[in-house]
Amino acid sequence: MKKKGSSIDGFRPRQSGDLLGSSHKNKKSKVTSSKVESRLLHSNGVGNTVNLSQPKNKTSGSIGRSDIDDSLRDIDNLEEPVKKLSRRKKRRIAKQAKKPRSLKSKIIRRLIIVLIVVLFSIGGFALYKLIHAGGNILQGSVFDVFQSQPLKQDSNGRSNFLILGTSEDDSGHDGADLTDSMLVVSVNQNSKDIYMFSVPRDLYVEYGSACVEGYAGKINSYFSCVDSGTDAQAEQARLVGTQKLVGNIFGLDIQYGIHVNRTVIQEAVDAVGGVDVDVQGSNGDLGVLDRSFDGKCNNTCYYVKYENGVHYLDGEHALYLAQARGHSAPTYGLGNSNFDREKNQQKILIALKEKAMSTGTLTNLSAVTKLLDAMGNNLRTNIQTNEIRTIMQVASEITQDNIHTISLFGDENAVVTTGTYGGASAVIPSAGVFKYSGIQALIMKNLTSNPVTRESAPIVVLNGTGQSGYGQTKADALTSEGFNVSLVNNAPDGTYGKVEIYKIGDGNNATADKLSNMFNVSIKNETPPVTVNGNVRFVIIFGATS
């Protein structure tokens, strides 16, 4: 019986001729191929399998001891496969890998955050002030302020505002409910211009209804005459009623009314940091003096005393200048009384507009909030909330050169005069009591979009037909077209064409073109067959054959 080889721990000793890694058989293994053979090595119970391959430079099919040692060393280097990271984890890792912020960058970052918070707080406060003031002042929802609605316009493309000033905030003022300040402001939101004129407070008018004074009296009483209460609805009713009365007298469609008290001037001027006003004495005086207000300092100071020129005024002094009319002696520079006061009021209003719309004021939170407070507490209007942005935009675009004033009194074209009527001093139209055609013609000359009316060239109409009333009929037709007919008369005896038109002097081209087109005739640039006044620019003769 053949002797069996002994074994140790389950391993059988290698016999002579055995190859390392070969099966334990008695017969020799053959190398059947020169190709590298792949081996599998099992780990210690982990279950992982390592694929060991012969190096490429090995030509023998056998595996040496060094091969096994190299493979066993690689076992310790095996790691779990790296999992694919999500984008979120990648961003977190990248963020953590960044260098830590310096102390300087942290301070800057915190300052920026604080600044943003402060700006939002300021903006919220300003918005609150705007909403609060807008709720008192304007009509409609306060949130409509973020809209931009075009202003209402008349047939000439103009928006007309009536500003009424009372002293209802001064309990000791006699006649505090009278509108001693009345101003019409006409704005063209397309051409960006303003025309303004004061309504004489003593203008004698017909009320159209019974008031304390009767059915007629001074125009400054009408606002209180139509006052039916103290609530907001009553306020709107008397605004609209006064707009209609003034509009009828001056030939205007007045779309908006504004009621202010005396405090608004003082507070608004102070809010913008004061205004610069060009003060000029009337009738050649070298300054202005009115001592009516000096009792406030026991007559030891002057509240209204200025040399001719530009003066800085704070709110208090602007208010007193707006009220000054030379009522108490000694006085000078206010010889035209209310007319001078009205001119100064216009100057203060223009100066306030310029200052309020300046960049320095608009970027000053304190100035803006004070201005809003002044308006909210002392101004009432029927302007709609969604129209206020349009007003602010137009106001910011109107330059000083495009602000014009219209004077009803004091020059050769004055359309009102002073006198006694109804037992008291009053202002009446130059054409006569209750005759407003001259006033309306002056206003329309300035505010109309009709170039013929703006030229307002005086025209003489002569009747050469022999038919009674024919000349007046033609004159009325011309007037309705906007022409300025200054005289209607009969033509001297003679033979005339159907229509003959003579032009005197240069200019007035719009009038000449319109007349030529209306009557299909050529304009004659020669002396007319009649003698006319020096201001006449056209003579029209309607002949017997017309």
C-alpha positions as CSV (number, residue, x, y, z in Angstrom):
1,M,0.0,0.0,0.0
2,K,1.3,3.4,-1.0
3,K,2.3,5.7,1.8
4,K,0.2,8.8,2.1
5,G,1.7,12.2,2.6
6,S,1.0,13.9,5.9
7,S,-1.0,17.2,6.1
8,I,-0.8,20.2,8.4
9,D,-4.0,22.2,9.3
10,G,-5.8,20.8,6.3
11,F,-3.0,21.6,3.8
12,R,-1.2,18.9,2.1
13,P,2.5,19.4,1.7
14,R,3.7,20.2,-1.8
15,Q,5.2,17.4,-3.5
16,S,8.1,17.4,-5.9
17,G,7.2,18.7,-9.2
18,D,4.1,20.6,-8.1
19,L,3.6,24.1,-9.3
20,L,2.6,26.8,-6.9
21,G,-1.1,27.5,-7.4
22,S,-1.7,24.3,-9.3
23,S,-4.2,21.7,-8.3
24,H,-2.9,19.0,-6.0
25,K,-2.7,16.2,-8.5
26,N,0.0,13.6,-9.0
27,K,0.5,14.3,-12.6
28,K,2.2,17.4,-13.9
29,S,0.3,20.3,-15.3
30,K,0.8,21.3,-18.8
31,V,1.1,24.9,-20.0
32,T,-1.4,24.8,-22.8
33,S,-1.1,28.4,-23.9
34,S,1.3,31.3,-23.7
35,K,-1.6,33.6,-22.8
36,V,-1.6,35.3,-19.4
37,E,-4.0,33.4,-17.1
38,S,-6.3,35.4,-14.8
39,R,-6.5,34.4,-11.1
40,L,-9.1,35.1,-8.4
41,L,-8.0,35.8,-4.9
42,H,-10.6,35.6,-2.1
43,S,-10.4,38.0,0.8
44,N,-10.8,37.1,4.5
45,G,-14.5,36.5,4.7
46,V,-15.3,40.0,3.3
47,G,-16.7,38.5,0.1
48,N,-14.7,40.8,-2.2
49,T,-12.9,39.3,-5.0
50,V,-9.6,40.6,-6.4
51,N,-8.7,39.9,-10.0
52,L,-5.0,39.3,-10.3
53,S,-3.5,39.3,-13.8
54,Q,-0.1,38.4,-14.9
55,P,2.0,41.4,-15.9
56,K,2.2,41.9,-19.6
57,N,5.9,41.3,-19.7
58,K,5.5,37.8,-18.3
59,T,5.7,35.1,-20.9
60,S,5.6,32.2,-18.6
61,G,2.3,30.8,-17.5
62,S,3.4,30.4,-13.9
63,I,2.9,32.8,-11.0
64,G,5.8,33.6,-8.7
65,R,5.9,34.5,-5.0
66,S,6.5,38.1,-5.8
67,D,3.3,38.3,-7.8
68,I,1.2,37.1,-4.9
69,D,2.9,39.6,-2.5
70,D,2.2,42.5,-4.8
71,S,-1.4,41.5,-5.1
72,L,-1.8,41.1,-1.4
73,R,-0.4,44.6,-0.8
74,D,-3.1,46.0,-3.1
75,I,-5.8,44.6,-0.9
76,D,-5.1,47.3,1.7
77,N,-5.5,50.1,-0.9
78,L,-9.0,49.0,-1.9
79,E,-11.7,51.7,-1.0
80,E,-15.4,51.9,-1.4
81,P,-16.5,53.4,-4.8
82,V,-16.9,57.2,-4.5
83,K,-20.6,58.2,-4.8
84,K,-21.7,60.9,-7.2
85,L,-22.5,64.2,-5.2
86,S,-25.6,66.2,-5.7
87,R,-25.4,69.9,-6.8
88,R,-26.5,71.0,-3.4
89,K,-23.7,69.1,-1.6
90,K,-21.2,70.4,-4.2
91,R,-22.2,74.0,-3.5
92,R,-22.0,73.4,0.3
93,I,-18.5,71.9,-0.1
94,A,-17.4,74.8,-2.3
95,K,-18.8,77.3,0.1
96,Q,-17.0,75.7,3.0
97,A,-13.8,75.7,1.0
98,K,-13.9,79.4,0.5
99,K,-11.6,81.6,2.5
100,P,-13.2,83.1,5.6
101,R,-14.4,86.8,5.2
102,S,-12.2,89.4,6.5
103,L,-13.3,91.8,9.3
104,K,-13.5,94.6,6.8
105,S,-15.8,92.7,4.4
106,K,-18.1,91.7,7.3
107,I,-18.4,95.4,8.4
108,I,-19.2,96.5,4.9
109,R,-21.8,93.8,4.5
110,R,-23.5,94.8,7.7
111,L,-23.5,98.5,6.8
112,I,-25.1,97.7,3.5
113,I,-27.9,95.7,5.3
114,V,-28.4,98.6,7.8
115,L,-28.6,101.1,4.9
116,I,-31.2,99.1,3.0
117,V,-33.3,98.8,6.2
118,V,-33.0,102.6,6.8
119,L,-33.9,103.4,3.2
120,F,-37.0,101.2,3.4
121,S,-38.0,102.8,6.6
122,I,-37.6,106.3,5.1
123,G,-39.5,105.3,2.0
124,G,-42.3,103.8,4.2
125,F,-42.5,106.9,6.3
126,A,-42.6,109.2,3.2
127,L,-45.3,107.0,1.7
128,Y,-47.3,107.2,5.0
129,K,-47.0,111.0,4.9
130,L,-48.1,111.0,1.3
131,I,-51.1,108.8,1.9
132,H,-52.1,110.8,5.0
133,A,-51.8,114.1,3.2
134,G,-53.4,112.7,0.0
135,G,-56.4,111.5,2.0
136,N,-57.0,115.0,3.3
137,I,-56.3,116.8,0.1
138,L,-57.3,114.7,-2.9
139,Q,-60.4,112.9,-4.2
140,G,-60.4,109.2,-4.8
141,S,-58.3,106.4,-3.4
142,V,-54.9,107.3,-2.0
143,F,-53.4,104.3,-3.8
144,D,-54.4,105.8,-7.1
145,V,-51.4,108.1,-6.6
146,F,-49.3,105.4,-8.4
147,Q,-51.3,106.0,-11.6
148,S,-50.8,108.9,-14.0
149,Q,-54.1,110.2,-15.4
150,P,-54.0,113.1,-17.9
151,L,-55.6,116.3,-16.6
152,K,-59.0,117.4,-17.8
153,Q,-58.8,120.0,-20.6
154,D,-60.9,122.7,-22.2
155,S,-61.4,123.3,-26.0
156,N,-58.0,125.0,-26.2
157,G,-56.2,122.1,-24.6
158,R,-55.7,123.8,-21.2
159,S,-56.3,122.7,-17.7
160,N,-57.6,125.6,-15.5
161,F,-57.3,125.8,-11.7
162,L,-59.1,128.3,-9.4
163,I,-57.1,128.9,-6.2
164,L,-59.1,130.4,-3.3
165,G,-57.5,131.8,-0.2
166,T,-59.3,132.4,3.0
167,S,-58.3,133.2,6.6
168,E,-60.6,130.6,8.2
169,D,-57.6,129.5,10.3
170,D,-57.4,132.9,11.9
171,S,-60.2,133.1,14.5
172,G,-59.5,136.8,15.2
173,H,-59.7,137.8,11.5
174,D,-62.8,139.8,10.4
175,G,-64.4,138.3,7.3
176,A,-62.2,135.1,7.6
177,D,-64.5,133.3,5.3
178,L,-64.1,135.8,2.4
179,T,-61.8,134.8,-0.5
180,D,-59.5,137.8,-0.4
181,S,-57.1,135.9,-2.6
182,M,-58.4,134.5,-5.9
183,L,-56.1,133.2,-8.5
184,V,-56.7,131.4,-11.8
185,V,-53.8,129.2,-13.1
186,S,-54.0,127.8,-16.6
187,V,-51.7,125.0,-17.6
188,N,-51.0,123.4,-21.0
189,Q,-49.6,119.9,-20.2
190,N,-48.4,119.5,-23.8
191,S,-46.7,122.8,-24.5
192,K,-45.6,123.0,-20.9
193,D,-46.6,126.6,-20.1
194,I,-48.6,128.4,-17.4
195,Y,-50.7,131.6,-17.5
196,M,-52.0,133.1,-14.3
197,F,-54.1,136.1,-13.4
198,S,-55.7,137.3,-10.1
199,V,-59.4,137.8,-9.8
200,P,-60.0,141.2,-8.2
201,R,-61.6,140.4,-4.8
202,D,-63.8,143.5,-5.1
203,L,-65.1,142.8,-8.6
204,Y,-68.8,143.6,-8.5
205,V,-70.8,140.7,-9.9
206,E,-74.2,139.1,-10.1
207,Y,-74.5,136.0,-7.8
208,G,-77.3,134.3,-9.6
209,S,-78.9,133.5,-6.2
210,A,-79.7,135.3,-2.9
211,C,-76.7,135.9,-0.6
212,V,-76.2,138.1,2.5
213,E,-75.4,141.1,0.3
214,G,-78.4,140.3,-2.0
215,Y,-78.3,139.1,-5.6
216,A,-75.2,141.0,-6.4
217,G,-72.0,142.1,-4.6
218,K,-68.3,141.6,-4.4
219,I,-67.0,138.3,-5.8
220,N,-65.1,137.5,-2.6
221,S,-68.3,136.9,-0.8
222,Y,-69.6,134.2,-3.1
223,F,-67.6,131.3,-1.6
224,S,-69.2,131.8,1.8
225,C,-72.6,132.5,0.2
226,V,-72.7,128.9,-1.2
227,D,-71.3,127.3,1.9
228,S,-73.9,124.7,3.1
229,G,-71.9,123.0,5.9
230,T,-68.6,122.0,7.3
231,D,-68.2,118.5,6.0
232,A,-66.2,117.4,2.9
233,Q,-69.2,117.2,0.7
234,A,-70.1,120.8,1.5
235,E,-66.5,121.9,0.8
236,Q,-66.6,120.3,-2.6
237,A,-70.0,121.9,-3.4
238,R,-68.8,125.4,-2.7
239,L,-65.6,124.8,-4.7
240,V,-67.6,123.7,-7.7
241,G,-70.1,126.6,-7.4
242,T,-67.3,129.2,-7.2
243,Q,-65.5,127.6,-10.2
244,K,-68.7,128.0,-12.2
245,L,-69.2,131.6,-11.3
246,V,-65.6,132.7,-12.0
247,G,-65.6,130.6,-15.2
248,N,-68.7,132.3,-16.6
249,I,-67.3,135.8,-15.9
250,F,-63.9,135.1,-17.5
251,G,-65.1,132.9,-20.3
252,L,-63.3,129.8,-19.1
253,D,-64.0,126.2,-18.4
254,I,-62.4,125.8,-14.9
255,Q,-62.0,122.1,-14.2
256,Y,-60.3,122.3,-10.8
257,G,-60.7,124.2,-7.5
258,I,-58.2,124.5,-4.6
259,H,-59.0,126.1,-1.3
260,V,-56.1,127.1,1.0
261,N,-55.9,129.1,4.3
262,R,-53.3,131.6,5.2
263,T,-51.2,129.1,7.2
264,V,-50.3,127.1,4.0
265,I,-48.2,129.9,2.7
266,Q,-46.1,130.2,5.8
267,E,-45.7,126.5,6.4
268,A,-45.0,125.7,2.7
269,V,-42.4,128.4,2.4
270,D,-40.7,127.3,5.6
271,A,-40.8,123.7,4.5
272,V,-38.7,124.4,1.4
273,G,-36.3,126.6,3.3
274,G,-37.6,130.0,2.3
275,V,-37.9,131.6,-1.2
276,D,-36.3,134.4,-3.2
277,V,-38.8,137.0,-4.4
278,D,-38.3,140.1,-6.6
279,V,-40.0,142.9,-4.7
280,Q,-40.8,146.0,-6.7
281,G,-42.7,149.1,-5.6
282,S,-45.5,150.3,-7.8
283,N,-45.8,153.7,-9.5
284,G,-42.1,154.3,-9.6
285,D,-41.5,153.9,-5.8
286,L,-38.1,152.6,-4.8
287,G,-39.4,149.9,-2.5
288,V,-42.3,148.6,-0.5
289,L,-43.4,149.6,3.0
290,D,-46.6,148.5,4.9
291,R,-46.7,148.9,8.7
292,S,-50.0,147.0,9.1
293,F,-48.2,144.1,10.8
294,D,-45.7,145.9,13.0
295,G,-47.9,145.8,16.0
296,K,-46.7,142.2,16.5
297,C,-43.4,143.7,17.8
298,N,-44.9,146.9,19.3
299,N,-43.9,148.8,16.2
300,T,-40.2,148.4,17.0
301,C,-39.6,146.4,13.8
302,Y,-40.7,146.1,10.1
303,Y,-42.4,143.1,8.7
304,V,-42.9,144.5,5.2
305,K,-40.1,146.9,4.3
306,Y,-38.0,146.2,1.2
307,E,-36.0,148.0,-1.4
308,N,-36.6,147.1,-5.0
309,G,-34.8,143.9,-5.8
310,V,-34.6,140.2,-4.9
311,H,-35.1,139.3,-1.2
312,Y,-35.0,136.1,0.7
313,L,-38.2,135.5,2.6
314,D,-39.0,132.9,5.3
315,G,-42.6,131.7,5.8
316,E,-43.7,134.5,8.1
317,H,-42.4,137.3,5.9
318,A,-43.8,135.7,2.8
319,L,-47.2,135.6,4.5
320,Y,-47.1,139.3,5.4
321,L,-46.0,140.4,2.0
322,A,-48.8,138.3,0.5
323,Q,-51.2,140.2,2.7
324,A,-49.7,143.7,2.3
325,R,-51.8,146.3,0.4
326,G,-50.7,149.6,1.9
327,H,-53.7,149.7,4.2
328,S,-52.1,151.5,7.1
329,A,-49.9,154.6,6.9
330,P,-47.1,155.3,6.6
331,T,-46.8,153.2,3.4
332,Y,-45.4,153.3,-0.1
333,G,-44.9,151.0,-3.1
334,L,-48.4,149.6,-2.8
335,G,-50.3,152.5,-4.4
336,N,-52.5,150.1,-6.4
337,S,-53.7,148.4,-3.2
338,N,-55.2,145.0,-3.9
339,F,-53.7,144.9,-7.4
340,D,-50.2,145.2,-6.0
341,R,-51.0,142.6,-3.4
342,E,-52.2,140.2,-6.1
343,K,-48.9,140.7,-8.1
344,N,-46.9,139.9,-5.0
345,Q,-49.0,136.8,-4.3
346,Q,-48.2,135.6,-7.8
347,K,-44.5,136.1,-7.3
348,I,-44.5,134.2,-4.1
349,L,-46.4,131.3,-5.7
350,I,-44.0,131.1,-8.6
351,A,-41.0,131.3,-6.2
352,L,-42.5,128.5,-4.1
353,K,-43.1,126.3,-7.2
354,E,-39.5,126.8,-8.3
355,K,-38.1,125.9,-4.9
356,A,-40.4,123.0,-4.3
357,M,-39.5,121.4,-7.6
358,S,-35.8,121.9,-7.2
359,T,-33.5,118.8,-6.8
360,G,-32.3,119.9,-3.3
361,T,-35.9,120.0,-2.0
362,L,-37.1,116.8,-3.6
363,T,-34.1,114.9,-2.1
364,N,-34.6,116.3,1.4
365,L,-36.9,114.0,3.4
366,S,-37.5,116.6,6.0
367,A,-38.5,119.2,3.5
368,V,-40.8,116.8,1.6
369,T,-42.6,115.7,4.7
370,K,-43.0,119.2,6.0
371,L,-44.4,120.3,2.6
372,L,-46.8,117.3,2.7
373,D,-47.9,118.3,6.2
374,A,-48.5,121.9,5.1
375,M,-50.6,120.8,2.2
376,G,-52.5,118.1,4.0
377,N,-53.5,120.3,6.9
378,N,-54.3,123.5,5.1
379,L,-55.4,122.6,1.5
380,R,-58.6,121.1,0.0
381,T,-59.2,120.4,-3.6
382,N,-61.2,118.4,-6.1
383,I,-58.2,117.2,-7.9
384,Q,-58.3,113.4,-8.3
385,T,-55.5,111.3,-6.7
386,N,-54.6,109.7,-10.0
387,E,-54.0,113.1,-11.5
388,I,-51.4,114.3,-9.0
389,R,-48.5,112.6,-10.7
390,T,-49.3,114.3,-14.0
391,I,-49.4,117.7,-12.2
392,M,-46.0,117.0,-10.6
393,Q,-44.5,115.9,-13.8
394,V,-45.8,118.9,-15.8
395,A,-44.7,121.3,-13.0
396,S,-41.2,119.9,-13.0
397,E,-40.9,120.4,-16.8
398,I,-42.2,124.0,-16.9
399,T,-39.4,126.6,-16.8
400,Q,-39.5,130.1,-15.4
401,D,-39.6,131.5,-19.0
402,N,-42.8,129.7,-19.7
403,I,-44.7,131.1,-16.7
404,H,-46.7,134.2,-17.7
405,T,-48.9,136.6,-15.8
406,I,-51.9,138.5,-17.2
407,S,-52.7,141.9,-15.8
408,L,-56.3,143.1,-15.8
409,F,-55.4,146.6,-14.5
410,G,-52.7,149.2,-14.8
411,D,-51.8,149.5,-18.5
412,E,-53.3,150.9,-21.7
413,N,-55.2,147.6,-22.2
414,A,-56.8,147.5,-18.7
415,V,-60.1,145.8,-18.8
416,V,-61.2,146.7,-15.2
417,T,-61.3,149.9,-13.3
418,T,-62.2,151.1,-9.8
419,G,-65.2,153.1,-8.7
420,T,-68.1,153.2,-6.3
421,Y,-71.0,150.8,-6.8
422,G,-73.6,149.5,-4.5
423,G,-72.6,152.1,-1.9
424,A,-69.0,150.9,-1.6
425,S,-65.7,151.0,-3.5
426,A,-65.6,148.2,-6.1
427,V,-63.9,147.0,-9.2
428,I,-66.0,147.0,-12.3
429,P,-65.3,146.1,-16.0
430,S,-64.0,149.0,-18.1
431,A,-66.9,148.3,-20.5
432,G,-69.5,148.8,-17.7
433,V,-71.0,146.9,-14.8
434,F,-71.6,143.2,-15.6
435,K,-70.1,143.7,-19.1
436,Y,-67.4,141.1,-19.2
437,S,-66.7,140.9,-23.0
438,G,-63.4,142.9,-22.7
439,I,-62.2,140.8,-19.8
440,Q,-63.0,137.6,-21.7
441,A,-61.3,138.8,-24.9
442,L,-58.1,139.6,-23.0
443,I,-58.1,136.2,-21.3
444,M,-58.8,134.4,-24.5
445,K,-56.1,136.3,-26.4
446,N,-53.6,134.7,-24.0
447,L,-55.0,131.3,-23.5
448,T,-56.5,130.4,-26.9
449,S,-54.9,127.9,-29.3
450,N,-56.3,130.0,-32.2
451,P,-53.5,132.0,-33.7
452,V,-55.9,134.7,-35.0
453,T,-57.2,135.3,-31.5
454,R,-53.7,135.4,-30.1
455,E,-52.7,138.1,-32.6
456,S,-55.9,140.0,-31.7
457,A,-55.3,142.5,-34.5
458,P,-57.8,145.3,-34.4
459,I,-60.2,145.3,-37.4
460,V,-62.5,148.0,-38.7
461,V,-65.6,146.7,-40.5
462,L,-67.3,149.2,-43.0
463,N,-70.7,148.7,-44.6
464,G,-70.7,149.8,-48.2
465,T,-73.8,147.9,-49.3
466,G,-76.4,150.5,-48.3
467,Q,-78.3,147.8,-46.4
468,S,-78.9,148.7,-42.8
469,G,-77.3,146.3,-40.3
470,Y,-75.3,144.4,-42.9
471,G,-71.9,145.6,-41.4
472,Q,-72.8,144.5,-37.9
473,T,-73.9,141.1,-39.1
474,K,-70.6,140.5,-40.8
475,A,-68.7,141.8,-37.7
476,D,-70.5,139.4,-35.5
477,A,-69.5,136.5,-37.8
478,L,-65.9,137.6,-37.6
479,T,-66.0,137.9,-33.8
480,S,-67.3,134.3,-33.6
481,E,-64.2,133.2,-35.6
482,G,-61.9,134.8,-33.1
483,F,-61.2,138.1,-34.9
484,N,-60.9,141.3,-32.9
485,V,-63.4,143.7,-34.4
486,S,-62.8,147.1,-32.8
487,L,-65.3,149.3,-34.8
488,V,-68.3,148.9,-37.1
489,N,-69.4,151.8,-39.3
490,N,-70.7,152.8,-42.7
491,A,-68.2,153.2,-45.6
492,P,-67.8,156.6,-47.3
493,D,-69.8,157.0,-50.5
494,G,-68.2,155.3,-53.4
495,T,-68.0,152.1,-55.4
496,Y,-66.5,149.0,-53.8
497,G,-65.9,145.5,-54.7
498,K,-67.7,142.6,-53.0
499,V,-65.1,142.4,-50.3
500,E,-62.0,144.7,-50.0
501,I,-59.4,144.0,-47.3
502,Y,-56.6,146.5,-46.5
503,K,-53.7,145.5,-44.2
504,I,-51.9,148.3,-42.3
505,G,-48.3,147.7,-41.1
506,D,-46.3,144.5,-40.7
507,G,-47.0,141.3,-38.9
508,N,-50.4,139.7,-38.1
509,N,-49.8,137.1,-40.8
510,A,-52.2,134.5,-39.3
511,T,-55.0,137.1,-39.4
512,A,-54.2,138.1,-43.0
513,D,-54.1,134.4,-44.1
514,K,-57.4,133.6,-42.4
515,L,-59.2,136.6,-43.9
516,S,-57.9,135.9,-47.4
517,N,-59.1,132.3,-47.2
518,M,-62.5,133.2,-45.7
519,F,-63.4,135.7,-48.5
520,N,-61.2,134.3,-51.3
521,V,-59.6,137.7,-52.0
522,S,-56.1,139.1,-52.0
523,I,-55.0,141.4,-49.2
524,K,-54.2,144.9,-50.3
525,N,-51.1,146.4,-48.7
526,E,-52.0,150.0,-49.4
527,T,-53.6,152.9,-47.6
528,P,-57.4,152.3,-47.2
529,P,-59.9,154.9,-48.4
530,V,-60.7,155.9,-44.8
531,T,-58.7,157.4,-42.0
532,V,-58.4,155.0,-39.0
533,N,-56.8,155.1,-35.5
534,G,-53.1,154.1,-35.3
535,N,-53.7,150.7,-33.6
536,V,-56.0,149.4,-36.4
537,R,-54.4,146.7,-38.5
538,F,-57.1,145.7,-41.0
539,V,-59.9,147.5,-42.7
540,I,-62.6,145.4,-44.4
541,I,-65.2,147.0,-46.7
542,F,-68.2,145.1,-47.8
543,G,-69.4,146.6,-51.1
544,A,-72.7,147.1,-52.7
545,T,-72.4,144.0,-54.8
546,S,-71.8,141.6,-52.0
